[in-house]
């Protein structure tokens, strides 16, 4: 039989950088460092920020004990420690001592007042992990850099991030369409807003077209000088702006690949994924871009809605003709490409997708969108579209979404057999708890999108009852 014959092992390719394989540790470190720091020499148009109004300066008070206790209580003891090898479990014990906590608060206040971030906190280890579901891992872009920082510095960063987010939210510097990297915002919020726009368009007799785009190497591409200028525009206290101008400079990291550790490399661009400040700083960096983009659309009379979830953006246009919708999307994509270039960003054209929402009956064959004049692909609409983990179809029935997550939950339940049987392993009560805490949450992911009053739910409940 064919299936018992000797089989060749799959080919394993070395990581390639600039079409050359990395055959030594030194070449691997250089490939990783150059990939994660490609934006270092990109030109930034600083003058573009003059189109934004300056927010009034807000006073930054001293830190308090509840701020630190609240921040550390949310930290998981299982988190990986940084170069200092201290875990959150250690620090939870340390801050129980009032004198130790007072010293930590004094260090944080001194950093802000002096505009200085100690070099001890600027040293990090960057763990390189593979991104899931990639067809090939012979390119450094198929890996994600996660930064491990010294734990005391991470604690102070968490408190600053909480305060910073409250400050910029109170003066409306964050664009309303930004739904990622911020507190009280989730993937469900972004999808609910999308569905609201689609259904309100249907009520007016219009179909909805969406164009999803992705910013390449978003977190490593943030320009430090440009970010400091944006913080000034946001109306932060001058001493806080001075602190960040020092915080972002003279940083270094060592790359960790499996058990191999590289020599230190200087990092002069981007914010590290793993730092508590990276979500809010990246949101602040992107906010002026969205405001300027929105103003340009208004000046050109292009009626397009914008949604942004961290580095995943979405253009939404409504019209009775798909040809007109494609024309608006083409113009908006062109404006976006030029504006991103001014901010030091690059669109990853291979991830750009188009999807149409329509309740029309019969054959549905909308025209493709040709982005080749802009350096992009020719986009052909699909029957279903996956966005932020939700699976949409053009009529918003969510049948494929329910089938996918119900099957995923069934697989999880079957795997639970490995955890015990009638005589050993976890008992039935523990299995029930595991099902309610894990499997059920997977099956009900995104239920807010289809479970509401007067919605047709017979198909959904039938699939879930089987599960």
Number of C-alpha atoms within 10 A of each C-alpha: 4 6 6 6 7 7 8 6 6 6 6 9 12 14 20 17 19 8 8 11 16 19 11 8 13 11 16 21 21 15 21 21 19 14 17 23 20 14 21 18 10 14 13 16 13 13 8 14 17 9 11 14 10 14 16 13 14 14 13 16 10 12 17 13 13 9 16 19 16 12 17 20 11 9 15 11 14 9 11 14 16 20 16 15 12 14 19 23 14 12 17 15 9 13 18 11 10 11 11 13 17 14 12 19 19 14 16 22 17 14 19 23 16 13 18 18 21 12 13 14 18 18 23 22 22 23 19 18 14 13 12 9 8 9 7 10 17 16 18 20 16 17 19 18 24 18 21 24 26 20 21 19 20 20 23 23 18 21 21 21 20 17 15 17 19 12 18 19 14 9 14 11 19 23 19 14 18 21 23 22 19 17 12 8 13 14 15 18 17 20 21 15 14 18 17 12 16 25 18 14 19 18 9 11 14 20 24 25 24 23 22 17 22 21 19 17 21 20 22 22 23 24 24 21 15 16 22 21 15 23 22 18 19 27 19 21 18 18 17 22 21 19 19 20 19 19 19 20 17 12 19 18 21 21 23 19 16 9 5 8 15 17 11 15 15 14 21 18 22 24 22 20 17 16 18 19 22 18 21 21 23 22 22 22 21 22 21 22 19 21 17 16 17 17 13 15 17 12 8 10 10 16 16 19 16 18 22 23 21 20 19 18 17 24 19 23 26 26 19 14 12 20 14 13 22 22 13 23 24 18 15 20 19 15 14 19 15 12 19 17 15 18 24 19 22 20 21 13 17 10 14 20 22 22 23 25 22 20 13 10 7 6 6 12 9 15 12 14 21 16 18 11 10 13 12 16 16 14 17 14 16 14 10 18 18 12 15 12 13 19 20 21 19 21 15 19 18 22 16 17 24 24 18 15 24 24 17 15 22 18 13 16 18 9 10 16 12 10 11 13 12 8 7 8 13 16 13 12 9 11 17 12 11 15 17 12 11 14 22 19 14 19 22 15 16 22 15 12 18 19 14 10 7 6 9 12 15 9 14 20 13 10 16 19 9 9 18
